Amino acid sequence: MSLLDSRIFDILDAKGVGAIWVTDLVNICYLTGFTGSSAALLVTKGRSYLLTDGRYELQAEREVRGAEVLICKKRLETLASLLEKDGIDEIAFESKHLSHHEWKEASAILKGRNMLPLQDEVRRLRLLKGAEALAAIRRGSDIAFDAFCAVRDMIIPGTRESDIALSLEVEMRKRGASKASFDIIVASGKQSALPHARPGEKKLEEGDLLIVDFGAVYNGYHTDETCTIKVGTVSEKAAEIYDIVLEAHDRAIEYVSPGLRASDVDRVARDYIRQKGYGDFFGHGTGHGVGLEIHELPVISEKSEDILEEGMVFTIEPGIYLPEVGGVRIEDMIHVTAEGAEIITRCNEHMRG
C-alpha cells in the first residue's frame, strides 16, 4: 500500500478540480493504510484529510499515513468547511460509491459547488502491484497451497463437500491467513456444473468431478485459484472436457504479454473451447484482477477494454459446465512481467506432478 499514491494528484489536474472526495473504503485503505469500516478521504493539492468518527480515533492514529486525521460527527459539514477554508469550488467524487440520496444530501450541504463524477479513476491506481503487494499475494498463495496439501487426503469417496470447505479454511487460518478470500466453493458431481455452487452435505462419489475454488487473505491482499480434481476414474466425457479446459488455460497464460488487449487473452481461451464444440458451456469471463478486493481490474473478458501492463495481477480461469456431467474450471493467478506471465498460485502445477 502506498503513502497517498502521487498519481491521485494527476487525477486532480486531469479533471481540473481542486479536490477529490474518496468514499470507497478499499481505495481509502490503499491510499492511507486505514482499515476501519467508516471513513472518507479528502484529497487536495495542498493537503489530504481522513475523516472518521470517534470509534476509530486510536486505530486511525496508528494506521493512517499521508493524511491528517479528523474526528467528526457530521462528515459532510466538515467537508464543506474544509472546502470553504481552502477556497475550493469544484470537487470530484466516486460516483459508484455515492447513492442518489447521498448525492442529493451532499449537493445541498456543499451549497452549489460543482460536483464532478469519477468512474474508476481512483480504483485504477491499484492496477499495478508493487513489491509490498506482490509479497503479500505470494505469501497468501503459499498459505493456500499448504492448506490445500493438508486437506488433500480428505478428497476421497464418502467425504462431505462442506467438511472439505471447512477444513480448508481452518488450515489457511492456522497458517496465517486473516480469512478466506470468499466463501469457498467445493462442488462435486453434477453440482460442479454450477460455477458458484455452495458446498453442501453431498458426499463425494467415485467418478465425480470436484471443483475446489478458494483463496487466502494475507496482509489485506487476496488470492484466488481453482482446482478440478477427478475422484477416482471419471467418464470419457468428463476426462475430455478436463483436457480441453487445461489446454485453454495453458494457451491463455502462454499468450499473456504487456501491451496486449485483455480481450485477446479471453479470445485465446474461448476460441479453443469453441473449436472443441463447447463454447456454449463457457459462460463467464476468462479472468479478473485480484488484490485488496477479490474482483478488481483488469477484466479479462470478450468486451474488456483493458490493456495488459507489467505489474498487473489477474486470474486465468476458463471452464466448461455440462449439467448432466459436471464442470471443470482451472484457475491460476498470474503476474504480468516484461517476459510474459509468472504463475503465482501453486496447486494446479502441483497436481500435474
C-alpha positions in Angstrom: 0.0 0.0 0.0 1.2 3.5 -0.9 1.5 6.6 1.1 -1.1 8.6 -0.8 -0.1 7.4 -4.3 1.1 10.6 -6.0 -0.8 9.6 -9.2 -4.1 10.7 -7.5 -2.8 14.3 -7.9 -2.7 13.6 -11.7 -6.4 13.0 -11.5 -6.9 16.4 -9.9 -5.1 18.0 -12.8 -6.8 15.9 -15.5 -10.3 16.7 -14.2 -9.5 20.3 -13.4 -10.8 20.2 -9.9 -9.4 21.3 -6.5 -10.3 18.2 -4.5 -11.3 14.5 -4.7 -13.8 13.0 -2.2 -12.9 9.3 -1.8 -15.6 7.2 -0.2 -14.7 3.6 -1.4 -13.1 2.1 1.8 -10.8 -0.2 -0.3 -9.4 2.9 -2.1 -9.0 4.6 1.2 -7.1 1.6 2.6 -4.9 1.6 -0.4 -4.1 5.3 -0.2 -3.7 5.7 3.5 -3.5 2.3 5.2 -6.7 2.8 7.2 -8.7 -0.4 7.6 -11.7 0.8 9.5 -15.2 0.4 8.3 -16.3 4.1 8.3 -14.3 6.9 6.7 -13.9 9.3 3.8 -10.8 10.9 2.4 -10.5 14.4 1.0 -7.5 14.9 -1.3 -6.5 18.4 -2.2 -3.3 19.7 -3.9 -2.1 21.2 -0.6 -3.3 18.6 2.0 -5.3 15.5 2.5 -7.7 14.6 5.3 -9.0 11.3 6.6 -12.5 11.9 8.2 -13.8 9.3 10.6 -15.6 9.1 13.9 -14.6 8.6 17.5 -14.8 4.9 17.4 -11.7 4.8 15.1 -9.6 7.5 16.6 -6.9 5.3 18.0 -6.9 3.0 15.0 -6.6 5.9 12.6 -3.7 7.4 14.6 -1.9 4.1 14.3 -2.7 3.3 10.7 -3.1 6.4 8.6 -0.2 7.7 6.6 -0.1 10.6 4.2 -3.3 12.3 5.5 -4.3 14.4 8.6 -6.9 12.5 10.7 -10.0 14.5 11.6 -12.5 13.1 14.1 -16.0 14.4 13.3 -19.7 13.6 13.8 -21.0 15.4 10.7 -18.8 14.3 7.9 -20.4 16.4 5.1 -20.5 19.5 7.2 -16.8 19.0 7.9 -16.1 18.5 4.2 -17.9 21.8 3.4 -15.9 23.6 6.0 -12.6 22.3 4.6 -13.5 23.2 1.1 -14.6 26.7 2.2 -11.3 27.2 4.1 -9.2 26.2 1.0 -11.4 28.1 -1.4 -12.3 25.0 -3.5 -15.4 25.3 -5.7 -15.1 22.1 -7.7 -14.8 18.6 -6.2 -14.7 15.2 -7.9 -16.4 12.2 -6.2 -16.6 8.4 -6.7 -20.0 8.1 -8.3 -20.1 4.3 -7.9 -19.9 4.7 -4.1 -22.4 7.5 -3.6 -26.1 6.8 -3.7 -28.6 9.2 -5.2 -29.8 10.1 -1.7 -26.2 10.8 -0.6 -25.5 12.8 -3.7 -28.6 15.0 -3.0 -27.6 15.5 0.6 -24.0 16.3 -0.4 -25.2 18.8 -3.0 -27.4 20.6 -0.5 -24.7 20.9 2.1 -22.0 21.8 -0.4 -24.2 24.8 -1.5 -23.8 24.8 -5.2 -20.2 23.7 -5.6 -19.7 21.8 -8.8 -19.5 18.0 -8.2 -17.8 16.0 -10.9 -18.5 12.3 -11.0 -15.5 9.9 -11.3 -15.8 6.3 -12.6 -12.9 4.0 -11.9 -10.1 6.6 -12.0 -9.1 6.1 -8.3 -9.7 2.4 -8.4 -7.3 2.1 -11.4 -4.4 3.4 -9.2 -4.4 -0.2 -7.8 -4.0 -1.9 -11.2 -0.2 -2.4 -10.9 1.0 -4.3 -7.9 4.2 -3.1 -6.2 6.7 -5.1 -4.2 4.7 -5.0 -1.0 1.5 -6.1 -2.6 3.3 -8.9 -4.5 5.0 -10.1 -1.4 1.6 -10.3 0.4 0.0 -12.1 -2.6 2.8 -14.6 -2.8 2.6 -15.3 0.9 -1.1 -15.8 0.6 -0.6 -18.2 -2.2 1.9 -20.2 -0.2 -0.6 -20.4 2.7 -3.4 -21.5 0.4 -1.1 -24.2 -1.2 0.0 -25.6 2.2 -3.6 -25.7 3.4 -4.7 -27.5 0.2 -2.0 -30.1 0.7 -3.1 -30.5 4.3 -6.7 -31.5 3.2 -5.8 -33.3 0.0 -6.2 -36.7 1.7 -9.9 -35.9 2.5 -10.7 -35.9 -1.2 -12.0 -39.5 -1.4 -15.4 -41.0 -1.8 -17.6 -40.6 1.3 -16.3 -37.1 2.4 -18.8 -34.3 2.5 -18.2 -31.2 0.4 -18.9 -29.0 3.5 -16.2 -30.8 5.5 -13.6 -30.1 2.9 -14.5 -26.4 2.7 -14.4 -26.0 6.5 -11.1 -27.9 6.9 -9.5 -25.8 4.1 -10.5 -22.5 5.7 -9.3 -23.7 9.1 -5.9 -24.8 7.7 -5.5 -21.4 5.9 -6.2 -19.5 9.1 -3.8 -21.8 11.1 -1.1 -20.8 8.7 -1.6 -17.1 9.0 -4.5 -16.1 6.7 -6.8 -13.5 8.2 -9.7 -15.2 6.5 -10.7 -17.0 3.3 -10.8 -14.7 0.3 -14.5 -15.6 -0.3 -16.9 -18.4 0.6 -15.0 -21.5 -0.5 -16.6 -23.4 -3.4 -16.5 -27.2 -3.1 -18.8 -28.8 -5.7 -18.9 -32.4 -6.8 -20.7 -34.4 -9.4 -23.5 -32.6 -11.2 -23.2 -29.8 -8.7 -19.8 -28.9 -10.2 -21.7 -27.7 -13.3 -22.8 -24.7 -11.2 -19.9 -22.1 -11.4 -20.7 -20.7 -8.0 -22.1 -23.7 -6.2 -22.1 -23.7 -2.4 -20.6 -26.7 -0.5 -23.4 -28.9 0.9 -24.0 -32.2 2.6 -23.4 -34.2 -0.6 -20.7 -36.8 -0.2 -18.0 -37.3 -2.9 -18.6 -40.3 -5.1 -16.4 -42.4 -7.3 -16.2 -40.8 -10.8 -17.1 -37.3 -9.7 -15.5 -34.2 -11.0 -14.8 -32.0 -8.0 -14.2 -28.2 -8.2 -12.4 -26.5 -5.3 -12.3 -22.7 -5.6 -10.5 -21.0 -2.7 -8.1 -18.3 -1.6 -6.4 -16.7 1.4 -6.3 -13.1 2.6 -2.9 -12.1 3.9 -2.0 -8.5 4.9 -5.2 -7.3 3.2 -4.4 -9.0 -0.2 -6.5 -11.8 -1.7 -5.5 -14.9 -3.6 -7.8 -16.9 -5.9 -7.4 -20.3 -7.5 -9.5 -23.3 -8.6 -8.5 -26.9 -8.9 -10.7 -29.5 -10.6 -10.0 -33.0 -9.2 -11.0 -36.4 -10.6 -12.4 -38.5 -7.8 -11.3 -42.0 -9.0 -11.9 -42.8 -12.6 -14.2 -40.3 -14.4 -16.2 -40.8 -17.6 -14.8 -40.2 -21.0 -16.8 -37.0 -21.4 -15.5 -35.7 -18.1 -11.9 -36.5 -19.0 -12.4 -34.9 -22.4 -13.6 -31.5 -21.0 -10.9 -31.6 -18.4 -8.2 -31.8 -21.0 -9.9 -29.1 -23.1 -10.1 -26.7 -20.2 -6.5 -27.4 -19.2 -5.3 -26.7 -22.7 -7.3 -23.4 -22.9 -5.9 -22.4 -19.6 -2.3 -23.1 -20.7 -2.8 -21.3 -24.1 -4.2 -18.2 -22.5 -1.3 -17.9 -19.9 1.3 -18.5 -22.7 -0.3 -15.7 -24.7 -0.1 -13.1 -21.9 2.4 -10.2 -22.6 2.5 -6.5 -21.8 0.7 -4.3 -24.4 -1.8 -6.9 -25.5 -5.6 -6.4 -25.1 -7.2 -8.3 -22.2 -10.0 -9.3 -24.6 -7.5 -11.1 -26.8 -6.4 -13.2 -23.8 -10.0 -14.1 -23.3 -10.3 -14.9 -27.1 -7.4 -17.4 -27.0 -9.1 -19.5 -24.3 -12.6 -19.0 -25.6 -11.8 -19.8 -29.2 -10.1 -23.1 -28.3 -13.1 -24.2 -26.2 -15.4 -23.2 -29.1 -13.3 -25.1 -31.6 -13.8 -28.2 -29.5 -17.6 -27.7 -29.5 -18.2 -26.4 -26.0 -18.4 -22.7 -26.5 -22.0 -22.6 -25.2 -20.9 -24.1 -22.0 -18.3 -21.5 -21.1 -20.4 -18.7 -19.8 -18.1 -16.4 -17.8 -15.1 -14.2 -18.4 -11.6 -15.8 -18.6 -10.3 -13.8 -15.6 -10.3 -10.8 -13.3 -7.8 -8.7 -11.3 -7.1 -9.7 -7.7 -5.7 -7.5 -4.9 -7.2 -5.7 -2.0 -10.5 -7.0 -3.4 -11.2 -10.4 -4.8 -12.6 -8.9 -8.0 -10.9 -5.8 -9.4 -9.3 -4.5 -12.5 -8.3 -5.6 -15.1 -11.2 -7.6 -16.6 -10.3 -10.5 -18.8 -13.4 -10.8 -21.0 -14.6 -10.5 -24.6 -15.7 -6.9 -24.1 -12.9 -5.7 -21.9 -11.1 -2.5 -23.0 -8.1 -3.1 -20.6 -4.6 -3.3 -22.0 -2.1 -5.5 -20.2 0.7 -3.8 -18.3 3.7 -5.1 -16.5 2.8 -5.4 -12.8 -0.8 -6.5 -13.2 -2.1 -9.5 -11.3 -5.1 -11.4 -12.5 -6.7 -14.8 -12.9 -6.9 -17.1 -15.9 -9.9 -19.4 -15.3 -11.6 -21.0 -18.3 -14.3 -23.5 -17.6 -16.8 -25.9 -19.2 -20.0 -26.8 -17.3 -22.2 -29.7 -18.6 -25.4 -30.1 -16.5 -25.5 -33.9 -16.9 -21.8 -34.5 -16.4 -20.3 -31.8 -14.2 -18.0 -28.9 -14.5 -14.3 -28.2 -15.0 -12.6 -24.9 -14.1 -8.9 -24.5 -13.8 -7.8 -21.2 -12.4 -4.4 -19.6 -11.6 -3.3 -16.1 -10.6 -0.6 -14.7 -12.8 1.7 -11.7 -12.6 2.5 -9.9 -15.8 6.2 -9.4 -16.3 8.3 -8.0 -19.1 8.8 -11.5 -20.4 5.1 -12.6 -20.1 3.2 -14.3 -17.3 4.5 -15.6 -14.0 2.2 -18.1 -12.3 1.8 -17.2 -8.7 -0.6 -19.9 -7.4 0.7 -23.4 -7.0 -2.0 -26.1 -6.6 -2.6 -26.8 -10.3 1.1 -27.1 -11.0 1.5 -29.5 -8.0 -1.4 -31.6 -9.2 0.3 -32.1 -12.6 3.1 -33.8 -10.7 
